[in-house]
């Protein structure tokens, strides 16, 4: 029923546009401290993970105590937690307008009967 509701597309279109494409800066208490293997910098050690899952390292050149934040942008956060994507706004607008069109045409078509 999630994909059938027009409110899903309305919320995605509005929320994606309102808070999408923004950078997130973690506060000091939100960082996770990770120690990389000897000989690797924080950036090199976490590069593959950050490419696949997002996030950022506070100092990519550090070799001990990597401060890692799991989310870099609002788009990463909304996609992972709420299935909301910034780039779907025109698609969502079209779907909402289709719902409106179908409802209006059904209402007007039944008035004369």
Backbone as a printed PyTorch tensor [residue, N CA C, xyz], in Angstrom:
tensor([[[  0.8200,  -1.1950,   0.0000],
         [  0.0000,   0.0000,   0.0000],
         [  0.8650,   1.2610,   0.0000]],

        [[  2.1170,   1.1360,   0.3880],
         [  3.0200,   2.2870,   0.4400],
         [  3.1460,   2.9560,  -0.9130]],

        [[  3.2960,   2.1790,  -1.9830],
         [  3.4900,   2.7280,  -3.3190],
         [  2.1790,   3.1480,  -3.9830]],

        [[  1.0420,   2.8060,  -3.4140],
         [ -0.2490,   3.1660,  -3.9840],
         [ -0.7290,   4.5170,  -3.4570]],

        [[ -0.2900,   4.9100,  -2.2980],
         [ -0.7590,   6.1450,  -1.6730],
         [ -0.1750,   7.3810,  -2.3570]],

        [[ -1.0180,   8.3400,  -2.7200],
         [ -0.5010,   9.5750,  -3.3200],
         [  0.2770,  10.4170,  -2.3110]],

        [[  0.0190,  10.2290,  -1.0380],
         [  0.7270,  11.0070,  -0.0240],
         [  2.2090,  10.6520,   0.0320]],

        [[  2.5620,   9.4180,  -0.3100],
         [  3.9610,   9.0170,  -0.3680],
         [  4.7100,   9.8770,  -1.3730]],

        [[  4.1200,  10.1090,  -2.5440],
         [  4.7670,  10.8870,  -3.5940],
         [  4.7470,  12.3800,  -3.2760]],

        [[  3.6830,  12.8410,  -2.6320],
         [  3.6100,  14.2400,  -2.2260],
         [  4.6800,  14.5540,  -1.1820]],

        [[  4.8060,  13.7020,  -0.1820],
         [  5.8150,  13.9060,   0.8670],
         [  7.2170,  13.8270,   0.2830]],

        [[  7.4840,  12.8580,  -0.5880],
         [  8.8110,  12.7440,  -1.1840],
         [  9.1550,  13.9790,  -2.0030]],

        [[  8.1950,  14.4780,  -2.7810],
         [  8.4470,  15.6640,  -3.6060],
         [  8.7210,  16.8890,  -2.7370]],

        [[  7.9190,  17.0980,  -1.7110],
         [  8.0790,  18.2860,  -0.8690],
         [  9.3040,  18.1980,   0.0390]],

        [[  9.4660,  17.0820,   0.7280],
         [ 10.5760,  16.9380,   1.6680],
         [ 11.9150,  16.8540,   0.9370]],

        [[ 11.9410,  16.1650,  -0.1820],
         [ 13.1730,  16.0720,  -0.9540],
         [ 13.6550,  17.4390,  -1.4190]],

        [[ 12.7270,  18.2870,  -1.8320],
         [ 13.0930,  19.6250,  -2.2730],
         [ 13.4400,  20.5450,  -1.1000]],

        [[ 12.7610,  20.3640,   0.0180],
         [ 12.9750,  21.2570,   1.1650],
         [ 14.3290,  21.0450,   1.8320]],

        [[ 14.7490,  19.7970,   1.9870],
         [ 15.9920,  19.5420,   2.7220],
         [ 17.0550,  18.8060,   1.9120]],

        [[ 16.7930,  18.5460,   0.6430],
         [ 17.7600,  17.8280,  -0.1810],
         [ 18.9720,  18.6730,  -0.5480]],

        [[ 20.0560,  17.9900,  -0.9290],
         [ 21.2920,  18.6200,  -1.3960],
         [ 21.9600,  19.5130,  -0.3420]],

        [[ 21.8450,  19.1480,   0.9180],
         [ 22.4820,  19.8950,   2.0020],
         [ 23.5810,  19.0440,   2.6290]],

        [[ 24.6610,  19.6880,   3.0360],
         [ 25.7490,  18.9660,   3.7080],
         [ 25.4510,  18.8490,   5.1920]],

        [[ 25.8880,  17.7390,   5.7680],
         [ 25.7290,  17.5020,   7.1990],
         [ 27.1090,  17.5320,   7.8420]],

        [[ 27.2370,  18.2740,   8.9240],
         [ 28.4760,  18.2920,   9.7030],
         [ 28.1780,  17.7100,  11.0760]],

        [[ 28.8100,  16.6010,  11.3730],
         [ 28.5860,  15.9380,  12.6590],
         [ 29.1790,  16.7510,  13.8090]],

        [[ 28.5170,  16.7120,  14.9520],
         [ 29.0760,  17.3220,  16.1520],
         [ 30.1180,  16.3630,  16.7280]],

        [[ 30.9760,  16.8300,  17.6230],
         [ 32.0360,  15.9610,  18.1600],
         [ 31.5270,  14.6710,  18.8070]],

        [[ 30.3480,  14.6800,  19.3960],
         [ 29.8400,  13.4670,  20.0440],
         [ 29.2730,  12.4650,  19.0520]],

        [[ 29.0440,  12.8700,  17.8100],
         [ 28.4730,  11.9760,  16.8060],
         [ 29.5230,  11.1900,  16.0200]],

        [[ 30.7770,  11.5710,  16.1220],
         [ 31.8360,  10.8650,  15.4100],
         [ 32.1130,   9.5040,  16.0460]],

        [[ 32.4250,   8.5320,  15.2060],
         [ 32.8540,   7.2120,  15.6600],
         [ 34.3650,   7.1600,  15.4740]],

        [[ 35.0940,   6.7800,  16.5020],
         [ 36.5460,   6.7130,  16.4190],
         [ 36.9780,   5.3080,  16.0200]],

        [[ 37.7520,   5.2430,  14.9340],
         [ 38.2320,   3.9750,  14.3930],
         [ 39.7400,   4.0600,  14.2380]],

        [[ 40.4550,   3.0260,  14.6250],
         [ 41.9040,   2.9800,  14.4260],
         [ 42.2120,   2.1550,  13.1790]],

        [[ 42.8440,   2.7730,  12.1750],
         [ 43.1630,   2.0330,  10.9470],
         [ 44.3560,   1.1040,  11.1530]],

        [[ 44.5260,   0.1250,  10.2710],
         [ 45.7080,  -0.7430,  10.3550],
         [ 46.9920,   0.0730,  10.1690]],

        [[ 48.0800,  -0.4360,  10.6730],
         [ 49.3660,   0.2530,  10.5720],
         [ 49.7320,   0.4810,   9.1060]],

        [[ 50.1500,   1.6890,   8.8210],
         [ 50.5810,   2.0330,   7.4710],
         [ 49.4910,   2.6140,   6.5840]],

        [[ 48.2650,   2.6490,   7.0490],
         [ 47.1760,   3.2250,   6.2570],
         [ 46.6490,   4.4970,   6.8990]],

        [[ 46.2990,   5.4660,   6.0720],
         [ 45.6600,   6.6710,   6.5900],
         [ 44.1670,   6.4030,   6.7430]],

        [[ 43.5060,   7.2720,   7.4550],
         [ 42.0670,   7.1010,   7.6730],
         [ 41.3040,   7.1260,   6.3530]],

        [[ 41.6630,   8.0580,   5.4970],
         [ 40.9830,   8.1730,   4.2140],
         [ 41.1490,   6.9340,   3.3540]],

        [[ 42.3580,   6.3990,   3.2970],
         [ 42.6220,   5.2110,   2.4870],
         [ 41.9250,   3.9780,   3.0730]],

        [[ 41.9460,   3.8460,   4.3900],
         [ 41.3460,   2.7000,   5.0540],
         [ 39.8260,   2.6660,   4.8600]],

        [[ 39.1670,   3.8120,   4.9520],
         [ 37.7110,   3.8640,   4.8730],
         [ 37.1720,   4.2350,   3.4870]],

        [[ 38.0570,   4.3700,   2.5160],
         [ 37.6530,   4.8130,   1.1800],
         [ 36.5810,   3.9170,   0.5470]],

        [[ 36.7810,   2.6290,   0.5510],
         [ 35.8150,   1.7020,  -0.0590],
         [ 34.4780,   1.7420,   0.6760]],

        [[ 34.5310,   1.8020,   1.9950],
         [ 33.2910,   1.8560,   2.7790],
         [ 32.5190,   3.1360,   2.4980]],

        [[ 33.2210,   4.2730,   2.4720],
         [ 32.5510,   5.5470,   2.2270],
         [ 31.9800,   5.6150,   0.8110]],

        [[ 32.6380,   4.9950,  -0.1500],
         [ 32.1180,   4.9700,  -1.5120],
         [ 30.8130,   4.1920,  -1.5830]],

        [[ 30.7420,   3.0900,  -0.8680],
         [ 29.5450,   2.2480,  -0.8970],
         [ 28.4260,   2.7610,   0.0020]],

        [[ 28.7750,   3.2990,   1.1780],
         [ 27.7550,   3.6320,   2.1690],
         [ 27.6520,   5.1050,   2.5220]],

        [[ 28.5550,   5.9260,   2.0430],
         [ 28.5150,   7.3470,   2.3760],
         [ 29.2740,   7.6550,   3.6430]],

        [[ 29.1860,   8.8790,   4.0640],
         [ 29.8790,   9.3350,   5.2560],
         [ 31.1690,  10.0460,   4.9130]],

        [[ 31.8690,  10.4850,   5.9530],
         [ 33.1410,  11.1670,   5.7490],
         [ 34.0390,  11.0180,   6.9660]],

        [[ 35.3280,  11.2490,   6.7390],
         [ 36.3270,  11.2120,   7.7990],
         [ 36.7410,  12.6500,   8.0710]],

        [[ 36.8600,  13.0000,   9.3430],
         [ 37.2060,  14.3730,   9.6970],
         [ 38.5970,  14.7530,   9.1810]],

        [[ 39.5860,  13.8750,   9.3390],
         [ 40.9400,  14.1180,   8.8440],
         [ 41.3940,  12.8900,   8.0700]],

        [[ 41.3730,  12.9880,   6.7440],
         [ 41.6970,  11.8300,   5.9090],
         [ 43.1590,  11.4160,   5.9850]],

        [[ 44.0430,  12.3070,   6.4040],
         [ 45.4690,  12.0100,   6.4550],
         [ 45.9310,  11.4550,   7.7980]],

        [[ 45.0360,  11.4270,   8.7890],
         [ 45.4090,  10.9090,  10.1100],
         [ 45.6910,   9.4140,  10.0170]],

        [[ 46.6150,   8.9370,  10.8540],
         [ 46.9600,   7.5150,  10.8600],
         [ 46.4930,   6.8080,  12.1420]],

        [[ 45.9400,   7.5660,  13.0800],
         [ 45.3600,   6.9890,  14.2990],
         [ 44.0820,   7.7430,  14.6210]],

        [[ 43.1980,   7.1080,  15.3350],
         [ 41.9560,   7.7120,  15.8170],
         [ 41.2060,   8.4610,  14.7170]],

        [[ 40.7050,   7.7100,  13.7440],
         [ 39.9080,   8.2960,  12.6610],
         [ 38.5380,   8.6860,  13.2120]],

        [[ 38.1780,   9.9390,  13.0510],
         [ 36.8420,  10.3830,  13.4240],
         [ 35.9530,  10.2570,  12.1970]],

        [[ 35.0310,   9.2950,  12.2330],
         [ 34.1740,   8.9900,  11.0930],
         [ 32.7370,   9.3620,  11.3930]],

        [[ 32.0990,  10.0410,  10.4360],
         [ 30.6800,  10.3730,  10.5310],
         [ 29.9550,   9.5820,   9.4460]],

        [[ 28.8830,   8.9080,   9.7840],
         [ 28.2280,   7.9890,   8.8530],
         [ 27.4050,   8.6590,   7.7690]],

        [[ 27.1490,   9.9550,   7.8840],
         [ 26.3290,  10.6460,   6.8900],
         [ 26.9750,  11.9600,   6.4980]],

        [[ 27.0830,  12.1950,   5.1840],
         [ 27.6880,  13.4260,   4.6810],
         [ 26.6630,  14.4120,   4.1490]],

        [[ 25.5750,  13.9030,   3.5580],
         [ 24.5630,  14.7910,   2.9850],
         [ 23.1710,  14.3710,   3.4430]],

        [[ 22.2430,  15.2960,   3.3310],
         [ 20.8570,  14.9760,   3.6720],
         [ 20.2840,  13.9350,   2.7140]],

        [[ 20.7950,  13.9150,   1.4780],
         [ 20.3320,  12.9140,   0.5160],
         [ 20.6690,  11.5040,   0.9840]],

        [[ 21.8720,  11.3040,   1.5230],
         [ 22.2530,   9.9900,   2.0580],
         [ 21.3360,   9.5960,   3.2040]],

        [[ 21.0640,  10.5290,   4.0900],
         [ 20.2370,  10.2640,   5.2630],
         [ 18.8070,   9.9200,   4.8680]],

        [[ 18.2130,  10.7220,   3.9780],
         [ 16.8230,  10.4850,   3.5840],
         [ 16.6710,   9.2050,   2.7680]],

        [[ 17.6310,   8.9020,   1.9100],
         [ 17.5480,   7.6850,   1.0990],
         [ 17.6590,   6.4470,   1.9750]],

        [[ 18.5930,   6.4660,   2.9060],
         [ 18.8290,   5.2940,   3.7490],
         [ 17.6980,   5.0680,   4.7540]],

        [[ 17.2000,   6.1290,   5.3680],
         [ 16.2340,   5.9740,   6.4500],
         [ 14.7710,   6.0840,   6.0250]],

        [[ 14.4920,   6.8790,   4.9800],
         [ 13.0960,   7.1670,   4.6520],
         [ 12.7100,   6.8590,   3.2080]],

        [[ 13.6500,   6.3660,   2.3950],
         [ 13.3840,   6.0630,   0.9920],
         [ 12.8890,   7.3010,   0.2410]],

        [[ 13.4830,   8.4540,   0.5370],
         [ 13.1490,   9.7220,  -0.1120],
         [ 14.3530,  10.1620,  -0.9240]],

        [[ 14.1240,  10.4910,  -2.2060],
         [ 15.2050,  10.8630,  -3.1010],
         [ 14.9480,  12.2380,  -3.7100]],

        [[ 15.9400,  13.0990,  -3.6530],
         [ 15.8340,  14.4600,  -4.1850],
         [ 15.4940,  14.4540,  -5.6670]],

        [[ 16.1170,  13.5970,  -6.4450],
         [ 15.9740,  13.6230,  -7.8930],
         [ 14.6140,  13.1180,  -8.3880]],

        [[ 13.7350,  12.6580,  -7.5280],
         [ 12.4260,  12.1510,  -7.9460],
         [ 11.3420,  13.2270,  -7.9610]],

        [[ 11.6740,  14.4850,  -7.7950],
         [ 10.6350,  15.4950,  -7.6250],
         [  9.7290,  15.6440,  -8.8410]],

        [[ 10.2510,  15.6050, -10.0640],
         [  9.3790,  15.7190, -11.2450],
         [  8.5350,  14.4640, -11.4250]],

        [[  9.1110,  13.3110, -11.1630],
         [  8.3420,  12.0720, -11.2560],
         [  7.1980,  12.0950, -10.2530]],

        [[  7.5080,  12.5040,  -9.0120],
         [  6.4930,  12.5550,  -7.9640],
         [  5.4050,  13.5810,  -8.2930]],

        [[  5.8010,  14.7120,  -8.8420],
         [  4.8210,  15.7280,  -9.2430],
         [  3.8750,  15.1560, -10.2980]],

        [[  4.4200,  14.4510, -11.2800],
         [  3.5990,  13.8350, -12.3180],
         [  2.6380,  12.7960, -11.7660]],

        [[  3.1120,  11.9950, -10.8230],
         [  2.2530,  10.9660, -10.2290],
         [  1.1190,  11.6040,  -9.4340]],

        [[  1.4230,  12.6460,  -8.6740],
         [  0.3810,  13.3370,  -7.9030],
         [ -0.6300,  13.9660,  -8.8550]],

        [[ -0.1700,  14.5800,  -9.9340],
         [ -1.0930,  15.1710, -10.9190],
         [ -1.9350,  14.0860, -11.5950]],

        [[ -1.3870,  12.9050, -11.8210],
         [ -2.1670,  11.7990, -12.3890],
         [ -3.2720,  11.3750, -11.4220]],

        [[ -2.9530,  11.3140, -10.1160],
         [ -3.9720,  11.0010,  -9.1180],
         [ -5.0800,  12.0460,  -9.1500]],

        [[ -4.7000,  13.3120,  -9.2160],
         [ -5.6920,  14.3930,  -9.2610],
         [ -6.5370,  14.2610, -10.5210]],

        [[ -5.8990,  14.0310, -11.6590],
         [ -6.6290,  13.8960, -12.9210],
         [ -7.6200,  12.7470, -12.9160]],

        [[ -7.2050,  11.6000, -12.4170],
         [ -8.0980,  10.4400, -12.3490],
         [ -9.2680,  10.7320, -11.4250]],

        [[ -9.0140,  11.3370, -10.2800],
         [-10.0970,  11.6370,  -9.3400],
         [-11.0730,  12.6540,  -9.9110]],

        [[-10.5600,  13.6820, -10.5670],
         [-11.4310,  14.6920, -11.1640],
         [-12.2590,  14.0830, -12.2930]],

        [[-11.6070,  13.3030, -13.1620],
         [-12.3500,  12.7160, -14.2790],
         [-13.4100,  11.7290, -13.7960]],

        [[-13.1170,  10.9720, -12.7640],
         [-14.1230,  10.0590, -12.2160],
         [-15.2740,  10.8300, -11.5780]],

        [[-14.9680,  11.9110, -10.8980],
         [-16.0070,  12.7090, -10.2530],
         [-16.9000,  13.3910, -11.2770]],

        [[-16.3310,  13.9830, -12.2910],
         [-17.0960,  14.6830, -13.3120],
         [-17.8890,  13.6860, -14.1550]],

        [[-17.3180,  12.5490, -14.4560],
         [-18.0000,  11.5360, -15.2550],
         [-19.2200,  10.9600, -14.5580]],

        [[-19.2180,  10.9150, -13.2450],
         [-20.3280,  10.3240, -12.5050],
         [-21.4060,  11.3360, -12.1460]],

        [[-21.1100,  12.6340, -12.3190],
         [-22.0970,  13.6610, -11.9540],
         [-23.3320,  13.5750, -12.8470]],

        [[-23.1330,  13.3450, -14.1510],
         [-24.2540,  13.3320, -15.0860],
         [-25.1050,  12.0700, -15.0170]],

        [[-24.6520,  11.0470, -14.3470],
         [-25.4100,   9.7830, -14.3220],
         [-26.4120,   9.7280, -13.2220]]])
